[in-house]
């Protein structure tokens, strides 16, 4: 050898698998318009690449009965199967641990918090403003009752 180290094919494949996983968007964040990846959210607990091209992806969810598991599984299978050298993809849920926000990458955490703040401000902007009278009762815009 000439002193250079070469990575094993599984290491190169594993890097490509992680890159593919970074393209899988969490359906919950997509529904809210945030488009955060499973990798950025810290939902990918691990990746195992066998020399024969079989790949296992371990995921964490915040709920053991995540309604989006099958949708996420399909997206992962589609993207990871497209990686050269991958012949089989298995997606498994890590059952011994739940996902928490502390697993998020800093950039994803910042994006999530900014998106939540934008939605909070939008909600506040939609709420009608109520004036308060001097005796702390809500004022109304209705004319006084003249039927008496």
C-alpha positions as CSV (number, residue, x, y, z in Angstrom):
1,X,0.0,0.0,0.0
2,X,1.1,3.6,-0.6
3,X,0.1,4.8,2.9
4,X,-3.4,5.9,1.8
5,X,-6.4,4.4,3.6
6,X,-9.3,3.3,1.6
7,X,-12.8,2.9,3.0
8,X,-14.6,-0.4,2.7
9,X,-17.5,-0.5,0.2
10,X,-19.9,-0.7,3.1
11,X,-18.6,2.6,4.6
12,X,-19.1,4.4,1.3
13,X,-22.5,2.8,0.9
14,X,-23.4,3.8,4.5
15,X,-22.5,7.5,3.7
16,X,-24.7,7.4,0.7
17,X,-27.6,5.8,2.6
18,X,-27.3,8.6,5.2
19,X,-27.4,11.1,2.4
20,X,-30.5,9.4,1.0
21,X,-32.2,9.4,4.4
22,X,-31.5,13.1,4.7
23,X,-33.9,13.5,1.7
24,X,-36.8,11.8,3.6
25,X,-39.1,14.5,5.0
26,X,-41.0,13.9,8.2
27,X,-44.7,13.8,7.2
28,X,-45.7,15.8,10.3
29,X,-43.3,18.6,9.5
30,X,-44.4,18.6,5.9
31,X,-48.0,19.0,6.9
32,X,-47.0,22.1,8.9
33,X,-44.9,23.4,6.0
34,X,-41.5,23.0,7.6
35,X,-40.0,20.2,5.5
36,X,-37.6,18.8,8.1
37,X,-35.8,15.6,7.3
38,X,-35.7,12.5,9.5
39,X,-32.0,12.9,9.8
40,X,-32.2,16.5,10.9
41,X,-34.9,15.6,13.4
42,X,-32.7,12.9,14.9
43,X,-35.3,10.2,14.1
44,X,-32.7,7.9,12.5
45,X,-31.3,5.9,15.4
46,X,-28.9,3.9,13.2
47,X,-28.0,2.4,9.9
48,X,-26.5,-1.0,9.3
49,X,-25.1,-1.9,5.9
50,X,-24.2,-5.5,5.3
51,X,-21.4,-6.4,2.8
52,X,-24.0,-8.1,0.6
53,X,-26.0,-4.8,0.2
54,X,-28.7,-5.4,2.8
55,X,-29.5,-2.2,4.7
56,X,-31.4,-1.9,8.0
57,X,-32.5,1.5,9.2
58,X,-33.6,2.0,12.8
59,X,-36.0,4.8,13.5
60,X,-37.2,6.5,16.7
61,X,-40.8,7.9,17.0
62,X,-42.4,10.1,19.6
63,X,-45.3,7.6,19.7
64,X,-44.9,3.9,19.5
65,X,-48.1,3.7,17.3
66,X,-47.0,6.4,14.9
67,X,-49.6,6.7,12.2
68,X,-47.0,7.7,9.6
69,X,-44.7,4.7,10.0
70,X,-45.8,3.0,6.8
71,X,-45.5,6.3,4.8
72,X,-42.0,6.9,6.2
73,X,-41.1,3.2,5.6
74,X,-42.1,3.5,1.9
75,X,-40.2,6.8,1.4
76,X,-37.0,5.3,3.1
77,X,-37.3,2.1,1.0
78,X,-37.6,4.0,-2.2
79,X,-34.7,6.4,-1.6
80,X,-32.3,4.0,0.0
81,X,-33.0,1.2,-2.6
82,X,-31.8,3.7,-5.2
83,X,-28.3,3.8,-3.6
84,X,-25.8,1.8,-5.7
85,X,-24.9,-1.4,-4.0
86,X,-28.1,-1.7,-1.9
87,X,-30.1,-4.8,-2.7
88,X,-32.6,-4.8,0.2
89,X,-33.9,-2.3,2.7
90,X,-35.5,-3.0,6.1
91,X,-37.0,-0.3,8.2
92,X,-37.4,-1.0,11.9
93,X,-38.7,1.0,14.9
94,X,-36.5,1.2,17.9
95,X,-38.9,0.1,20.6
96,X,-36.7,0.6,23.6
97,X,-36.6,4.4,23.3
98,X,-38.9,7.2,22.1
99,X,-37.8,10.2,20.1
100,X,-37.4,13.5,21.9
101,X,-36.5,17.0,20.7
102,X,-33.1,16.8,22.2
103,X,-32.0,14.4,19.4
104,X,-32.5,17.1,16.8
105,X,-29.6,18.7,14.9
106,X,-29.2,22.4,15.9
107,X,-30.2,23.7,12.5
108,X,-33.4,21.6,12.5
109,X,-34.2,22.7,16.0
110,X,-33.8,26.4,15.1
111,X,-36.0,25.9,12.0
112,X,-38.7,24.1,14.0
113,X,-38.8,26.7,16.7
114,X,-38.9,29.5,14.1
115,X,-41.8,27.8,12.3
116,X,-43.7,27.3,15.5
117,X,-43.2,31.0,16.4
118,X,-44.5,32.0,12.9
119,X,-47.6,29.9,13.4
120,X,-48.1,31.3,16.9
121,X,-48.0,34.8,15.5
122,X,-50.4,33.9,12.7
123,X,-52.8,32.5,15.3
124,X,-52.6,35.6,17.5
125,X,-53.2,37.8,14.4
126,X,-56.4,36.0,13.7
127,X,-57.9,36.3,17.1
128,X,-60.2,39.2,17.6
129,X,-58.9,41.8,20.0
130,X,-61.1,42.6,22.9
131,X,-61.1,45.9,24.7
132,X,-61.4,45.8,28.5
133,X,-63.4,48.4,30.4
134,X,-62.3,50.1,33.5
135,X,-64.0,47.4,35.7
136,X,-62.2,44.6,33.7
137,X,-65.3,43.4,32.0
138,X,-64.9,42.8,28.2
139,X,-66.4,45.6,26.2
140,X,-68.7,44.7,23.3
141,X,-69.2,46.3,20.0
142,X,-73.0,45.6,20.2
143,X,-75.3,48.6,20.6
144,X,-76.9,48.9,24.0
145,X,-80.2,47.0,24.5
146,X,-83.0,49.5,24.0
147,X,-85.8,47.0,24.5
148,X,-86.4,47.8,28.2
